[in-house]
Amino acid sequence: MTGRECSPMKKIQNNDTAGEALVRGLWRYFNLLRWNDAKKSLGKGFVGIWPQSGEKMAGAKNFIAVNRN
């Protein structure tokens, strides 16, 4: 296997990168209010950062709670 095949940014079916597909899926879950599915799409050790305010939310549970309310 080459490094290209293992890249997390590998192009997928609709020309999105894997990261773009994950973000699109996450926002789809948010729009549908499917909070548990959104939480499952975030990895262990996830830290959400809001660049506007510098706020950091450690863990998927905390990130989802902030967005849910």
GUPATOR-449607 format. One record per residue: residue number from 1; chain; x, y, z of N, C-alpha, C in turn. Coordinates in Angstrom, 2 decimals. Atoms other than C-alpha are relative to their C-alpha. Example, Ala and Ser with C-alpha at 12.3 -4.5 7.8 and 13.67 -1.06 7.14 Angstrom:
<lumvos>
1 A 0.89 -1.19 0.00 12.30 -4.50 7.80 0.90 1.20 0.00
2 A -0.82 -1.19 -0.06 13.67 -1.06 7.14 -0.77 1.09 0.73
</lumvos>
This chain:
<lumvos>
1 A 0.83 -1.19 0.00 0.00 0.00 0.00 0.86 1.24 0.00
2 A -0.74 -1.27 -0.01 1.18 3.50 -0.72 -0.66 0.94 1.00
3 A 0.57 -0.99 -0.91 0.65 6.48 1.56 -1.26 0.63 -0.56
4 A 1.16 -0.61 0.64 -1.83 7.82 -0.96 -1.28 -0.79 0.30
5 A 1.16 0.84 -0.26 -4.17 4.87 -0.37 -0.49 0.11 1.44
6 A 0.34 -0.07 -1.41 -4.12 5.41 3.40 -0.41 1.40 0.44
7 A 0.26 -1.40 -0.37 -4.69 9.15 3.32 -1.41 0.20 0.48
8 A 1.36 -0.29 -0.47 -7.66 10.35 5.41 -0.71 0.97 -0.93
9 A 0.61 -0.95 0.92 -8.26 12.93 2.68 -0.22 -0.61 -1.38
10 A 0.21 0.70 1.27 -8.67 10.30 -0.05 -1.34 0.40 -0.60
11 A 1.24 -0.35 0.68 -11.28 11.27 -2.62 -0.97 -1.17 0.06
12 A 1.02 1.04 -0.05 -14.53 9.37 -2.29 -1.01 0.22 -1.10
13 A 0.96 0.12 1.09 -17.55 8.73 -4.47 -0.39 1.31 -0.69
14 A 0.51 -1.21 0.66 -18.85 12.28 -5.14 1.06 1.11 -0.07
15 A -1.13 -0.92 0.08 -15.39 13.93 -5.29 0.23 0.81 1.27
16 A -0.31 -0.58 -1.31 -15.61 15.08 -1.67 1.16 -0.79 0.59
17 A -0.99 0.76 -0.76 -12.72 14.16 0.55 -0.76 -0.69 1.13
18 A 0.63 0.69 -1.12 -13.46 11.85 3.46 -0.39 1.01 1.08
19 A 0.31 -1.01 -1.01 -13.32 14.88 5.77 -1.22 0.82 -0.36
20 A 1.16 -0.76 0.46 -15.81 16.82 3.67 -1.27 -0.82 0.16
21 A 1.16 0.88 -0.14 -18.16 13.84 3.65 -0.43 -0.12 1.46
22 A 0.32 0.08 -1.42 -17.93 13.55 7.43 -0.71 1.27 0.47
23 A 0.61 -1.27 -0.42 -18.75 17.24 7.92 -1.40 0.14 -0.58
24 A 1.34 -0.05 0.61 -21.66 17.05 5.47 -0.97 -0.91 0.75
25 A 0.84 0.94 -0.75 -23.00 14.01 7.32 -0.35 0.54 1.38
26 A 0.24 -0.57 -1.33 -22.60 15.71 10.68 -1.06 1.09 -0.06
27 A 0.99 -1.07 0.14 -24.55 18.77 9.51 -1.37 -0.55 -0.40
28 A 1.28 0.62 0.35 -27.21 16.53 7.99 -0.67 -0.51 1.27
29 A 0.56 0.47 -1.26 -27.66 14.88 11.40 -0.48 1.16 0.87
30 A 0.42 -1.18 -0.77 -27.79 18.30 13.10 -1.33 0.52 -0.54
31 A 1.23 -0.54 0.60 -30.47 19.49 10.65 -1.20 -0.90 0.25
32 A 1.08 0.95 -0.27 -32.51 16.34 11.28 -0.22 -0.24 1.49
33 A 0.05 0.14 -1.47 -32.00 16.65 15.07 0.30 -1.43 0.44
34 A -0.41 1.38 -0.33 -30.43 13.17 15.10 1.31 0.07 0.78
35 A -1.15 -0.31 -0.83 -28.09 13.96 17.97 0.88 -1.22 0.27
36 A -0.81 1.19 -0.26 -27.00 10.39 18.76 0.80 -0.42 -1.22
37 A -0.74 0.31 1.22 -26.05 9.77 15.14 1.14 0.99 -0.21
38 A -1.05 -1.01 0.12 -24.13 13.03 15.09 1.16 -0.31 0.94
39 A -1.03 0.31 -0.99 -22.27 12.04 18.25 0.83 -1.20 -0.44
40 A -0.71 1.20 0.45 -21.36 8.64 16.77 0.97 0.30 -1.15
41 A -0.88 -0.31 1.14 -19.78 10.30 13.74 1.28 0.70 0.43
42 A -1.20 -0.67 -0.52 -17.22 12.08 15.94 0.89 -1.03 0.70
43 A -0.93 0.99 -0.52 -14.12 10.16 16.96 0.34 0.20 1.47
44 A -0.50 -0.09 -1.37 -12.63 9.43 20.36 1.02 1.13 0.06
45 A -0.95 -1.09 -0.14 -10.67 12.39 21.61 -0.39 1.24 -0.77
46 A 0.45 -1.16 0.77 -12.75 14.83 19.55 0.02 1.26 0.87
47 A 0.05 -1.32 -0.64 -12.32 18.50 20.47 -0.58 0.97 -1.02
48 A 0.61 -1.01 0.86 -14.66 21.05 18.91 0.54 1.37 0.36
49 A -0.55 -1.34 -0.25 -13.18 24.52 18.52 -0.79 1.00 -0.83
50 A 0.67 -1.08 0.69 -15.17 27.61 17.65 1.02 1.12 -0.19
51 A -1.06 -0.98 0.23 -12.61 29.90 16.01 -0.41 1.44 0.30
52 A 0.45 -1.36 -0.24 -14.77 33.00 16.44 0.25 0.43 1.45
53 A -0.11 -0.35 -1.42 -14.67 32.86 20.24 1.17 -0.69 0.69
54 A -1.08 0.75 -0.63 -11.82 30.42 20.89 -0.48 -1.06 0.97
55 A 0.54 1.01 -0.91 -14.16 28.15 22.85 0.39 -1.40 -0.48
56 A -0.33 1.38 0.29 -13.16 24.49 23.04 -0.96 -0.90 0.76
57 A 0.89 0.98 -0.61 -15.52 21.61 23.74 0.67 -1.36 -0.11
58 A -0.69 1.28 -0.01 -13.70 18.44 24.76 -1.00 -1.14 0.03
59 A 0.85 1.17 0.05 -15.47 15.26 23.76 -1.26 0.22 -0.83
60 A 1.19 -0.06 0.85 -18.32 14.47 21.39 -1.25 0.33 0.82
61 A 1.18 -0.24 -0.85 -20.84 14.47 24.25 -0.19 1.49 0.28
62 A 0.07 -1.42 -0.31 -20.04 18.06 25.20 -0.29 0.84 -1.24
63 A 0.22 -0.73 1.24 -19.94 19.27 21.60 -1.45 -0.12 -0.44
64 A 1.39 0.21 0.39 -23.33 17.75 20.86 -0.92 0.74 0.97
65 A 0.84 -0.70 -0.99 -24.79 19.18 24.10 -0.07 1.50 -0.30
66 A -0.01 -1.44 0.32 -23.73 22.71 23.13 -0.84 0.27 -1.24
67 A 0.73 -0.21 1.24 -25.18 22.36 19.64 -1.48 -0.36 0.13
68 A 1.39 0.44 -0.21 -28.36 20.66 20.87 -0.81 1.10 0.69
69 A 0.71 -1.02 -0.78 -29.24 23.53 23.20 0.19 1.31 -0.61
</lumvos>
